[in-house]
Amino acid sequence: VKNMITGAAQMDGAVLVVSAADGPMPQTREHILLARQVGVPAVVVYLNKVDQVDDKELIDLVEVEIRDLLKKYEFPGDKIPIIKGSALAALEGKDEATGKNSITELMKAIDDTIPQPNRPKDKPFLMPIEDVFSISGRGTVVTGRVEQGVVKVNEEVEIVGVKPTTKTVCTGVEMFRKLLDQGEAGDNVGVLLRGTKREEVERGQVLAKPGSITPHNHFKCEVYCLTKDEGGRHTPFFGNYRPQFYFRTTDVTGSIELPSGTEMIMPGDNTAITVKLITPIAMDKGLRFAVREGGKTVGSGVVAEILPDIDPAKLEAEAAKSDKADKKADDPKAAKKPEAKKEAKKPEESK
């Protein structure tokens, strides 16, 4: 799911693959939810392994279940094409109807259903960094999908977020092993950086036009807490709750502060909260994120207002204090045992 979050942040559309033999699994639900959260605009469904199911009614039931699930997360479930077939049969060249023909039908559905996106080329350049490589003799290359704007060879760029902001120069742009003069919104590119060491850059930072975006660790946001049925928490959460916040291609631990007069957030609630991140992230108002805890998504949100940054040393001290309190609460030995009353020694009577 973590990799799906990273990938979904770059998608123009998605193919949801569901086994006809098993039906939608718990992770299927989470993938649909995450696709909705990060703004994947269109979905096509491939119902796989139909050759393993003899009863046509069972396949129809799985289709109904998928459509209901898509509608639940605000996708047009009744209109989304569901292609039935077998990927293995296509791979092995068996049974053209469920094999090769189903893949051809799937590709046609993708062309017809997933719209050609409008690329915001006129906005300042921004590319979330997904991976970093060191190429001997050439230098450091960062890869990712250009979110907006255009980057040209020999242009100055900034590396923003996680670490202190640094400036460098783009000395090359590569896509599908071809050297280009520029990379633009929607392109998956590798950008060669001048004089930048491999250890100075990491996934989660962004490459941007100088001065166009800044890193922050303190903000107000609107969050939706998922219900138990949506795969979220069974219980409410309180102030100082410390989940993981997933922004673009990275996750950062943060603590939440509830509004005055609010004691807790129940599953299903929409609430305005304040978040303090332990690491600053490049952000603007309107940036979306997912909230995760213990390997599952428990909420989603959008940045509403950037607040003045908090000193990292203060945040570390708060985090250490919170961890210590959590450990103490979880440790049964930490509870003090009632001390036995000691009898006062009587002074020895003189003989």
MIBANU-474666 format. One record per residue: x negated, y, z of N, C-alpha, C in turn. Coordinates in steps of 0.2 Angstrom, whole numbers, padded with zeros to 4 digits, always signed. Each point is the difference from the previous one (the first is absolute). Layout:
N
XYZXYZXYZ;...
end
This chain:
351
-0004-0006+0000+0004+0006+0000-0004+0006+0000;-0006+0000+0004-0004+0006+0000-0003+0002-0007;-0002-0005-0004-0002+0001-0007+0006+0002-0004;+0006-0002+0001+0006+0002-0004+0001+0007+0001;-0001+0003+0007+0001+0007+0001-0005+0004-0004;-0006-0002+0000-0005+0003-0004+0002+0000-0008;+0002-0005-0002+0001-0001-0007+0007+0004-0002;+0005-0001+0005+0006+0003-0002+0000+0008+0000;-0005+0003+0003-0001+0007+0000-0002+0002-0007;-0002-0004-0004-0002+0001-0007+0005-0002-0006;+0005-0003+0002+0005-0003-0005+0005+0004-0003;+0001-0001-0007+0005+0003-0004+0006-0004+0000;-0001-0006+0002+0006-0005+0000-0003-0007+0003;+0005-0004+0002-0003-0007+0003+0004-0006-0003;-0003-0005+0000+0003-0007-0002+0000-0004+0007;+0006-0001+0002+0002-0004+0007+0000-0007-0002;-0004-0004+0002+0000-0007-0002+0003-0004+0006;+0005-0004-0001+0004-0004+0005+0000-0007-0002;-0001-0004+0005+0000-0008-0002+0008-0002+0000;+0002-0003-0005+0007-0002+0000+0001-0006+0004;-0006-0004+0002+0001-0005+0005+0001+0002+0007;-0003+0006+0002+0000+0002+0007+0004+0006+0001;+0001+0004-0005+0004+0006+0001-0004+0006+0003;+0003+0006+0001-0004+0005+0003-0003-0002+0007;-0006+0002+0001-0004-0002+0006+0000+0007+0004;-0002-0001+0007+0000+0006+0004-0005+0005-0003;-0005-0002-0004-0005+0005-0003+0003+0003-0006;+0005-0003-0003+0003+0003-0006+0004+0006+0002;+0003-0001+0006+0004+0006+0003-0005+0006+0001;-0006-0002+0003-0004+0005+0002-0003+0004-0006;-0002-0004-0006-0002+0003-0006+0005+0004-0003;+0006-0001+0000+0006+0004-0003+0000+0006+0004;+0000+0000+0007+0000+0006+0004-0006+0004-0001;-0006-0003-0001-0006+0005-0001+0000+0003-0007;+0003-0004-0005+0001+0003-0006+0004+0006+0000;+0005+0000+0004+0005+0006+0001-0004+0005+0003;-0004-0001+0006-0003+0005+0004-0005+0004-0004;-0004-0004-0004-0005+0004-0004+0002+0003-0007;+0006-0001-0001+0003+0003-0006-0001-0004-0007;+0000-0007+0001+0000-0003-0007+0007+0001-0003;+0000+0003-0006+0006+0002-0003+0005-0006-0003;-0003-0005-0002+0004-0006-0004-0003-0007+0002;+0004-0004+0000-0002-0007+0002+0004-0005-0006;-0004-0005-0002+0002-0006-0004-0001-0006+0004;+0005-0005+0000-0001-0006+0004-0001-0006-0004;-0005-0004+0002-0002-0006-0004+0002-0006+0005;+0005-0004-0001+0002-0005+0004-0004-0007-0003;-0005-0001+0004-0005-0005-0002+0002-0007+0003;-0003-0005-0003+0001-0008+0002+0007-0002-0001;+0003+0003-0005+0007-0003-0002+0000-0007-0002;-0006-0003-0002+0000-0007-0002+0000-0004+0006;-0001+0002+0006+0000-0004+0006+0007+0000+0003;+0005+0003-0003+0007+0000+0003+0005-0003-0005;+0003-0005+0001+0004-0004-0004+0007+0004+0000;+0002+0002+0006+0007+0003+0001+0000+0007-0003;+0004+0002-0005+0000+0007-0003+0004+0004+0005;+0004-0003+0004+0004+0005+0005-0005+0002+0006;-0005-0004+0001-0005+0003+0005-0004+0006-0003;-0002-0001-0006-0003+0006-0003+0004+0006+0000;+0006-0001-0002+0005+0006+0000+0001+0003+0007;-0001-0004+0005+0001+0002+0007-0006+0004+0002;-0006-0002-0002-0007+0004+0001+0001+0006-0003;+0003+0000-0007+0000+0007-0003+0005+0005+0003;+0005-0003+0003+0005+0005+0004-0004+0002+0006;-0004-0004+0003-0003+0002+0006-0005+0006-0001;-0004-0001-0006-0005+0005-0002+0003+0006-0001;+0006+0000-0004+0004+0006-0002+0002+0004+0007;+0003-0004+0004+0002+0003+0007-0006+0004+0003;-0006-0004+0000-0006+0003+0004-0002+0006-0003;+0000+0000-0007-0002+0007-0004+0005+0005+0002;+0006-0001+0000+0005+0005+0001-0001+0003+0007;-0001-0005+0005-0001+0002+0007-0006+0006+0001;-0005-0001-0005-0005+0005+0001+0000+0005-0006;+0006+0002-0002+0002+0005-0005-0003-0001-0007;-0001-0006-0002-0002-0001-0007+0007-0002-0003;+0001+0001-0007+0006-0001-0003+0000-0008-0001;+0002-0004+0005+0000-0007+0000+0004-0003-0006;+0006+0003-0002+0004-0003-0005-0003+0001-0007;-0004+0005-0001-0003+0002-0006-0007-0003-0002;-0003-0002+0006-0007-0002-0001+0000-0007-0004;-0004+0000-0005+0000-0007-0004-0004-0005+0004;+0003-0006+0000-0003-0006+0004-0001-0005-0006;-0007-0001-0001-0002-0005-0005-0001-0007+0003;+0003-0005-0002-0001-0007+0003-0005-0004-0005;-0005-0003+0004-0005-0004-0004-0005-0003+0004;-0005-0003-0003-0006-0003+0004-0007+0002-0003;-0003+0003+0005-0007+0003-0002-0005-0006-0002;+0001-0005+0004-0004-0006-0001+0001-0003-0007;+0007-0001-0002+0001-0003-0006-0002+0005-0006;+0000+0006+0001-0003+0005-0005-0008-0001-0001;-0003-0001+0006-0007-0001+0000-0003-0006-0003;+0004-0005+0001-0002-0007-0002+0003-0001-0007;+0004+0004-0003+0003+0000-0007+0006-0005+0000;+0003-0002+0006+0006-0004+0000+0006+0003-0001;+0006-0003-0002+0007+0002+0000+0000+0008-0001;+0000+0001-0007+0000+0008-0002+0005+0004+0003;+0006-0003+0001+0006+0004+0002-0001+0003+0007;-0003-0004+0005-0001+0002+0007-0007+0003+0000;-0005-0002-0004-0007+0002+0000-0001+0006-0004;-0003+0000-0006-0002+0005-0004+0006+0005-0002;+0006-0002-0001+0005+0005-0002+0002+0004+0006;-0001-0003+0006+0002+0004+0006-0005+0006+0001;-0006-0001-0001-0005+0005+0000+0001+0005-0005;+0002-0002-0006+0001+0005-0005+0006+0004+0002;+0005-0003+0003+0006+0004+0002-0002+0005+0006;-0004-0003+0004-0002+0004+0006-0004+0007-0003;-0004-0001-0005-0004+0006-0002+0005+0005-0004;+0005-0003-0003+0005+0005-0003+0004+0003+0005;+0002-0003+0006+0003+0003+0005-0004+0006+0003;-0007-0002+0001-0004+0005+0003+0000+0007-0005;-0001-0001-0006+0000+0005-0005+0007+0004+0000;+0005-0004+0001+0007+0004+0000+0002+0003+0006;-0002-0003+0006+0002+0002+0006-0005+0005+0004;-0006+0000-0001-0005+0004+0004-0001+0006-0004;+0002+0006+0002-0001+0006-0004-0007+0002-0001;-0002+0004-0005-0006+0003-0001-0001+0006+0005;-0004-0001+0005+0000+0006+0005-0003+0006-0003;+0003+0006+0004-0002+0006-0002-0007+0002+0004;-0005+0001-0003-0007+0000+0003-0001+0008+0002;-0001+0001+0006-0001+0007+0002-0007+0003-0001;-0002+0001-0007-0007+0002-0001-0002+0007+0001;+0006+0004+0001-0002+0007+0001-0001+0002+0008;+0001-0005+0004-0002+0001+0007-0007-0001+0002;-0003+0002+0005-0007-0001+0002-0002-0007+0000;-0006-0002-0002-0002-0007+0000+0000-0003+0007;+0003-0006+0000+0000-0004+0006+0000-0008-0001;-0005-0003+0003+0000-0007-0001-0002-0004+0006;+0005-0004+0003-0002-0004+0006-0005-0005-0002;-0005+0000+0004-0005-0005-0001+0002-0007+0003;+0000-0005-0005+0002-0007+0002-0006-0004+0001;-0006+0001-0003-0006-0004+0000-0006+0004-0001;-0006-0003+0002-0006+0004-0001-0005-0005-0002;-0004+0001-0005-0005-0004-0003-0007+0004+0000;-0005-0004+0000-0007+0003-0001-0003-0004-0006;-0001+0004-0005-0003-0002-0006-0007+0002-0001;-0005-0005+0000-0007+0001+0000-0002+0004-0006;-0004+0005+0001-0002+0005-0006+0005+0005-0001;+0006+0000+0002+0005+0005-0002+0003+0004+0006;+0001-0004+0006+0002+0003+0006+0007-0003+0003;+0004+0004+0003+0006-0002+0003+0006+0001-0004;+0004-0005-0001+0006+0001-0004+0006-0001+0005;+0005+0004+0000+0006-0001+0004+0006-0001-0005;+0004-0005+0001+0006-0002-0004+0007+0002+0003;+0005+0001-0004+0006+0001+0002+0005+0003-0006;+0006+0001+0002+0005+0003-0005+0000+0007+0001;-0001+0004-0005+0001+0007+0000+0007+0002+0001;+0002+0003+0006+0006+0001+0002+0003+0006-0003;-0004+0006-0001+0002+0006-0004-0006+0003-0002;+0001+0004-0006-0005+0005-0002-0005-0004-0005;-0006+0003-0001-0005-0003-0005-0006+0001+0003;-0005-0005-0001-0007+0001+0002-0004-0001-0006;-0005+0005-0001-0004+0000-0006-0007-0001+0002;-0004-0003-0004-0007-0001+0001-0004+0007+0001;-0004+0000+0005-0004+0005+0003+0004+0006+0004;+0006-0002+0002+0004+0004+0004-0002-0001+0007;+0001+0005+0004-0001-0001+0008+0006-0003+0003;-0001-0005+0004+0006-0002+0004-0002-0001+0008;+0005-0001+0004-0001+0000+0007+0003-0007+0002;-0004-0003+0005+0002-0006+0003+0003+0001+0007;+0007-0001+0001+0003+0003+0005+0003-0006+0004;+0000+0001+0007+0004-0004+0005-0005-0005+0003;+0002-0003+0006-0004-0005+0004-0006+0003+0002;-0005+0002-0004-0006+0003+0002+0000+0007-0002;-0005+0004+0002-0001+0007-0002+0001+0001-0007;+0003+0005-0003+0001+0002-0007-0007+0001-0003;-0001-0003-0006-0007+0001-0003+0002+0002-0008;-0005+0004-0003+0001+0001-0007-0005-0004-0004;+0002-0002-0006-0004-0003-0004+0002+0001-0008;-0003-0003-0004+0001+0002-0007+0002-0007-0004;+0005+0000-0004+0002-0006-0004-0005+0000-0006;-0004-0005+0000-0004-0001-0006+0002-0005-0005;+0005-0003+0001+0003-0005-0005+0007-0003+0002;+0004-0001-0005+0007-0003+0001+0000-0006-0004;+0002-0006+0003+0001-0006-0004+0006-0003+0001;+0003-0003-0005+0007-0003+0000-0001-0006-0005;+0002-0006+0003-0001-0007-0004-0006+0000-0003;-0006+0001+0003-0007+0000-0002-0001+0005-0006;+0004+0005-0001-0001+0005-0005-0002+0006+0003;-0005+0004-0002-0002+0006+0003+0005+0006-0003;+0003+0004+0004+0004+0005-0002-0003+0007+0002;+0003+0005-0004-0002+0007+0002+0004+0002+0006;+0006-0003+0001+0004+0002+0006+0005-0005+0002;+0002+0000+0006+0006-0004+0003+0006+0004+0002;+0006-0002-0002+0006+0004+0001+0005-0004+0004;+0005+0003+0003+0005-0003+0004+0003-0006-0003;+0000-0006+0004+0002-0006-0002-0005-0005-0002;-0006+0003-0002-0006-0005-0002-0003-0003+0006;-0002-0007+0000-0004-0003+0005-0007+0000-0003;-0004+0004+0004-0007+0002-0002-0005-0001+0005;-0006-0001-0002-0006+0000+0004-0003+0007-0001;-0002+0003+0005-0003+0007+0000-0007+0000+0003;-0005+0001-0004-0007+0000+0002-0002+0007+0004;-0003-0001+0006-0001+0006+0004-0007+0001+0000;-0002+0007-0001-0007+0001+0000-0003+0001+0008;-0006-0003+0001-0003+0001+0006+0004-0003+0006;+0005-0004-0001+0004-0003+0006-0002-0007+0002;-0001-0001+0006-0002-0007+0002+0006-0004+0001;-0001-0007-0001+0006-0004+0001+0003+0000+0007;-0004+0001+0005+0003+0000+0007+0003+0007+0002;-0001+0005-0005+0003+0006+0002+0008+0001-0002;+0002-0005-0004+0007+0000-0003+0003-0007+0003;+0007+0001+0001+0003-0006+0001+0008+0000-0002;+0003-0006+0000+0007+0000-0002+0004+0004+0005;+0005+0003-0003+0004+0004+0005-0001+0008-0001;-0006+0001-0003-0002+0007-0001+0003+0002-0007;+0000+0007-0002+0003+0002-0006-0005+0004-0004;+0000-0001-0006-0005+0004-0005+0005+0006-0002;-0002+0006+0001+0005+0006-0002-0004+0006-0003;+0004+0004-0003-0003+0007-0002-0001+0004+0006;-0006+0003+0000-0003+0003+0007+0005+0005+0002;+0002+0000+0007+0005+0005+0003+0007-0002-0001;+0002-0005-0004+0007-0001-0001+0003-0004+0005;-0003-0004+0004+0003-0004+0006-0005-0001+0006;+0003+0000+0006-0005+0000+0006+0002-0006+0004;-0004-0002+0004+0001-0006+0005+0003+0003+0006;+0005-0004+0003+0003+0002+0006+0002-0006+0005;+0000+0001+0006+0001-0006+0005+0006+0001+0004;+0004+0006-0001+0006+0001+0004+0005+0003-0004;+0006-0003+0000+0006+0002-0004+0007-0002+0003;+0005+0004-0003+0007-0002+0002+0002-0004-0006;+0005-0005+0001+0002-0003-0005+0007-0003+0001;+0004-0002-0005+0006-0003+0001-0001-0008-0001;+0002-0004+0005-0001-0007-0001+0007-0004+0001;+0000-0005-0004+0006-0005+0001-0003-0006+0003;+0003-0003+0005-0002-0006+0004+0004-0005-0003;-0003-0005-0003+0004-0006-0003+0004-0004+0006;+0005-0003-0002+0004-0004+0004-0003-0007+0000;+0003-0004+0005-0002-0007+0000+0001-0004-0006;+0006+0002-0003+0002-0004-0006-0004+0002-0006;-0003+0006+0000-0004+0003-0005-0008-0003+0001;-0001-0004+0005-0006-0002+0001-0004+0004+0005;+0003+0005+0003-0003+0004+0005-0001-0002+0007;+0000+0005+0005-0001-0002+0007+0007-0003+0002;+0000-0004+0006+0006-0002+0003+0001+0005+0006;-0005+0004+0002+0001+0005+0006-0002+0007-0002;+0002+0005+0004-0002+0007-0002-0007+0001+0002;-0003+0006-0003-0006+0002+0002+0000+0006+0004;-0005+0002+0004+0000+0005+0004-0006+0005-0002;-0001+0006+0004-0006+0004-0001-0006-0003+0001;-0005+0002-0004-0007-0003+0001-0001-0007-0004;+0006-0002-0003+0000-0006-0004-0006+0001-0005;-0004-0006-0001-0006+0001-0005+0000-0005-0005;+0004+0001-0006+0000-0005-0005-0005+0002-0006;+0000-0003-0005-0005+0002-0006+0004+0004-0005;-0002+0005-0002+0003+0004-0005-0004-0001-0007;+0004-0002-0005-0003-0002-0007+0001+0006-0005;-0005+0004-0001+0000+0005-0005-0004-0002-0006;+0003+0001-0006-0003-0002-0007-0003-0007+0000;-0007+0000+0002-0004-0006-0001-0003-0002+0007;+0002+0003+0005-0003-0001+0007+0005+0000+0006;-0002-0003+0005+0004+0000+0006-0004+0003+0006;+0003+0004+0004-0003+0003+0006+0004+0000+0006;-0003-0002+0005+0004+0000+0007+0002+0007+0002;+0006+0001+0002+0002+0006+0003+0005-0001+0006;+0001+0005+0004+0004+0000+0005+0006+0005-0001;+0006-0002+0002+0006+0004-0001+0002+0004+0006;+0003+0006-0001+0003+0004+0005+0007+0001-0002;+0005-0002+0005+0007+0001-0002+0002+0007+0002;+0005+0003-0004+0003+0006+0002+0002+0001+0007;+0000+0006+0002+0003+0001+0007+0007-0002+0001;+0001-0004+0005+0007-0002+0002+0001-0007-0003;-0004-0003-0005+0000-0006-0002-0004-0005+0003;+0003-0005+0003-0004-0005+0004-0003-0006-0004;+0004-0002-0005-0002-0005-0004+0003+0000-0007;-0003-0004-0005+0003+0000-0007+0002-0008-0001;+0006+0000-0001+0003-0007-0001+0000-0002-0007;-0001-0007-0002+0000-0002-0006+0007+0003-0004;-0001+0002-0006+0005+0003-0004+0000+0008+0001;-0004+0003+0004+0000+0007+0001-0004+0004-0005;+0003+0006-0002-0004+0005-0003-0002+0005+0005;-0007+0001+0000-0002+0005+0006-0006+0004-0003;+0000+0006+0003-0006+0005-0001-0005-0002+0005;-0006-0001-0001-0005-0002+0005-0007+0004-0002;-0004+0001+0005-0007+0002-0001-0005-0005+0000;-0005+0000-0004-0005-0006-0001-0007+0003+0001;-0004-0003+0004-0007+0001+0001-0004-0006-0003;-0004+0001-0005-0004-0005-0003-0007+0000+0003;-0003-0006+0000-0006+0000+0003-0006+0002-0005;+0003+0000-0007-0005+0002-0005+0004+0004-0005;-0003+0006-0002+0004+0005-0004+0000-0003-0007;+0006+0001-0003+0002-0003-0007+0002+0006-0004;-0002+0000-0007+0001+0005-0005+0008+0000+0000;+0003+0006+0001+0008+0000+0000+0003+0007-0002;+0005-0001-0002+0005+0006-0002+0007-0001+0003;+0004+0005+0000+0007-0001+0002+0003-0004-0005;+0004-0005+0002+0003-0004-0005-0003-0007-0001;-0006-0001+0003-0004-0007-0001+0004-0005+0004;+0001-0006-0004+0004-0005+0003-0005-0005+0003;+0003-0004+0005-0004-0005+0003+0004-0006+0003;-0003-0005+0001+0003-0006+0004-0002-0001+0007;+0004-0002+0004-0002-0001+0007+0000-0008+0001;-0006-0002+0003-0001-0008+0000-0002-0001+0007;+0002-0006+0003-0002-0003+0006+0000-0007+0000;-0006-0003+0003+0000-0007+0000+0001-0004-0006;-0002+0003-0006+0001-0004-0006+0006+0001-0004;+0005+0005+0003+0006+0001-0004+0002+0007+0000;+0004+0002-0005+0002+0007-0001+0005+0001+0005;+0000+0006+0004+0005+0001+0005+0003+0007-0001;-0002+0004-0005+0003+0006-0002-0003+0003-0006;+0003+0006-0002-0003+0004-0006+0001+0007+0002;-0004+0004-0003+0001+0007+0001-0003+0005-0005;+0001+0006+0001-0003+0006-0004-0002+0005+0004;-0006+0003-0002-0003+0006+0004+0004+0006-0002;+0002+0003+0006+0005+0006+0000-0004+0006+0001;-0005+0000+0004-0004+0006+0002-0007-0001+0002;-0005+0003-0002-0007-0001+0002-0001+0004+0006;-0003-0003+0006-0001+0004+0006-0008+0001+0001;-0002+0005+0004-0007+0001+0001-0003-0006+0002;-0006-0002-0002-0004-0006+0001-0002+0000+0008;+0000-0007+0002-0002-0001+0007-0007-0002+0000;-0004+0002+0005-0007-0002+0000-0001-0008+0001;-0004-0003-0005+0000-0007+0000-0002-0003+0007;-0005+0003+0003-0002-0002+0007+0006-0001+0005;+0004+0005-0001+0006+0000+0005+0005-0006-0002;+0000-0001-0007+0005-0006-0002-0003-0007+0002;-0007+0000+0000-0003-0006+0002+0001-0002+0007;-0001+0006+0004+0001-0001+0008+0008-0002+0001;+0004+0003-0004+0007-0002+0001+0002-0007-0002;-0004-0002-0005+0001-0007-0003-0003-0005+0005;-0006+0001+0003-0003-0004+0005+0004+0000+0006;+0003+0005+0002+0005+0000+0006+0006-0004-0001;+0003+0001-0006+0006-0004-0001-0002-0008-0001;-0006-0002-0003-0002-0007+0000-0001-0003+0007;-0003+0004+0004-0001-0002+0007+0007-0001+0004;+0004+0005-0001+0007-0001+0003+0004-0006-0002;-0001-0001-0007+0003-0006-0003-0002-0007+0003;-0007+0000+0000-0003-0006+0003+0002-0001+0007;+0000+0005+0004+0002-0001+0007+0007-0002+0001;+0004+0003-0005+0007-0003+0001+0001-0007-0002;-0004-0002-0005+0000-0007-0002-0003-0005+0004;-0005+0002+0005-0004-0004+0004+0004-0002+0007;+0002-0006+0000+0004-0002+0007-0005+0001+0006;-0007-0001-0001-0004+0000+0005-0001+0008+0003;+0002+0004-0005-0001+0007+0002+0005+0002+0006;+0005-0003+0000+0005+0001+0005-0003-0001+0007;+0000+0005+0005-0003-0001+0006+0004-0005+0004;-0004-0004+0003+0003-0005+0005+0001+0003+0007;+0006-0001+0003+0001+0003+0007-0006-0003+0005;-0003+0005+0003-0006-0002+0004+0003-0002+0007;-0003-0006+0002+0002-0002+0007-0002+0005+0005;+0004+0000+0005-0001+0005+0005-0005-0003+0005;-0005+0004+0001-0005-0002+0004+0001+0002+0008;-0001-0005+0004+0002+0002+0007-0006+0004+0003;+0002+0005+0004-0006+0004+0003-0003-0004+0005;-0007+0000+0000-0003-0004+0005+0001+0004+0007;+0001-0005+0005+0001+0003+0007-0007+0001+0003;-0001+0005+0003-0007+0001+0003-0001-0006+0006;-0006-0003+0000-0001-0005+0005+0001+0002+0007;+0004-0004+0004+0001+0002+0007-0006-0001+0004;-0002+0005+0004-0006-0001+0004+0001-0005+0005;-0005-0004+0001+0001-0006+0005-0001+0003+0007;
end
